[in-house]
Amino acid sequence: MKDLVIVWLAAIATLAIYSILYKENPIYRFFEHVFIGLATGYSIARLWSDVLLPSWWQPMLGGQWYWIFALVVGGMFYTIYLPRYAWMSRLVMTVLMGMAAGIAFKGFATLYIPQLAATFRPIFSPAPPYLLVNNLLIIITVVAVMTYFFFSFEHKSRAVRGTASLGRWLLMIAFGAIFGSTVMARVALLTYRLWFLVHDVPSRGIPHL
Amino acid sequence: MASVTPAEIERQRRQSRIIYGVLAALMVLFLLFEMKLPFVVGPQALGLYDAVGKVRDDQLVLLSVNWEAGTVGESMPQTEALIQHLFLAKKRFAIFGIDPIGPGFAQRIAERQAERLGKTYGVDWVNWGYKPGQLAMFLGLARDIPGTIKQDSIRKADLTTLPVMRGIKSARDLGLILEVTSTDSIEIWIQYFHGVYGTPVGYAPTAVMVPEAYPYLNAKQLVGMLAGIKGAAEYADLLERNWDVEMTWEYPPRRAMNAVAIAHVLIVLLIVLGNYQYFTRHRRRAERT
């Protein structure tokens, strides 16, 4: 019975959300707010049960009294709303910013330096021809796109103008690929809801089937 | 520029509704009836599949699940494919997320598959639950896993007491990190786990994020990738070809991919038709003037 109610509730919610495709309506608005409210409520409950309870509340009650300072430091963020004590929020923010900047430097090196090295590709080697074509394509794309974004001098020379123009075309192709992927993602999400309506609802939502 | 009349807007709305209707009808048809459309497994899915096989018995696979209800259509089949492979290949794994909702979804899938394949919670798999994605947490996790996670999410047991965590102390004991996500959480694993400890990282993003992942694949910062629902379908195909066990799906990715493919054919046709109409109208107008 419980499963039956869940399936039908989900079916009604799905149809209500897709009703926006016909036109804007209050039923769509209602279910949109229910969805956001549920996600937020669930997140708060998880935050308490998986994070605050085992990592802060239980140790504090178990004798590690100094965890109370986490609440004090966390509370300092909210002094931003009190002009007289706003300097306290800047203290914790400064510490966090300094830490983030230091860690980000290390992260930048491990993230981008291998990618820079990976653009240095051989174009004359015993590798299969398709790999050499791929390598050549990567090198041409990197040079052309970087030329397009090079603003330190005016693009007067015909060679620079041509390379920059090629860079612009290659960027457009990349944007096209990104847009194509976006369409695929949206269609995939629609497919799941259609599967739910034509498969799950008849198999789980109608008792005699 | 000529203003658009209310009648024109209404006509466009009617056309949109017809397109939505035709699209939905075609997709339902391809979902209900199993059809064998041509299908090729790409090198990215194959790379990820091979990487799972290479994990040593003394290592743990970290299944990082950061997706929400909005992307179930892509992320759930990816997660289900990976969990089935991990169970079949007898690889110990831990579910974890920096999104509060993802680990709950993955736990439901793992429980269903564990019951079917005879796997035990705490021995073959564990749910670490949700932890906020702060940098400090990741740095702590890399150095001291039990000290950062402390207890599992289901039994609330001390992590060090669970057999699945035997010998697992830091990032060096992780054989593979699998990130199933609808957010940009992949960078952190590459920066602080692959970049520092050399831990292999596999990626299962939604299709919208796929183009941005190619620089990571190109630089070998990722061992492989499941590109949205297409990646899940490829992985399902690999599993069905390589394992003599029946795979079960809450949402079968091969059938879903058929529906997505037919939707793409329709969209491409409509783009061609729309452009043809635009250019012929333009030419006729030019001829008149």
Interface residues (C-beta under 8 A of the other chain):
Chain A: L21 Y22 K23 F35 A39 Y42 S43 R46 L47 S49 D50 V51 P54 S55 M99 A100 I103 K106 G107 A109 T110 L111 P114 Q115 A117 A118 I138 A174 A177 I178 S181 T182 V183 M184 A185 R186 V187 A188 L189 L190 T191 Y192 R193 L194 W195 V198 H199
Chain B: R13 S16 R17 Y20 A24 M27 V28 L31 L32 E68 A69 G70 T71 V72 G73 E74 M76 P100 I101 P103 G104 G129 Y130 K131 P132 L135 A136 L139 K150 Q151 S153 K156 E187 I188 I190 Q191 Y192 H194 G195 V196 T206 A207 V208 M209 V210 P211 E212 P215 Y216 N218 A219 K220 Q221 G228 I229 K230 Y251 R255 A256 A259 V260 A263 H264 I267
